[in-house]
Amino acid sequence: MIIKTGAVVIHPGATAWGVGKITEVSALKATIQFSDGVIRKIASSHYASLQPGDPSDFVALQESTPVEKVRATPKRTKKAKELAA
């Protein structure tokens, strides 16, 4: 299989990942966005294990707006040191 940007693949050893779309390819690794929502980097030595996937089965990540995290406990304030007289 030719590994190139935009190709849709599956990893037969990790079917729970779903179908993935290759987003970047370098000499040493390929970055693949899988349907389970995780972006994984696959080493070039493992390209042979990837198989062509059905493009209609690929589910892209939905863009979400960042949610501001609310601290469960307020930040502590530093105590002022008292000067010895």
C-alpha angles and dihedrals in degrees: 000000000000112000110215138148112279096024118132116227143170129211107222091202092057108039091159088071091065124206118339135204118214109235101174137013128196133168092268106032148007124226111221129186108212128202091246088071098255125118110216133188114221119199116238089241087068098049090102091064093059118094131194113272133205108262091212089062094057114105113196122219113263114237111242131190115244113261118221110239117232117212115234090214126033120248115268118246119228117248115238113241114240115231115234112236 
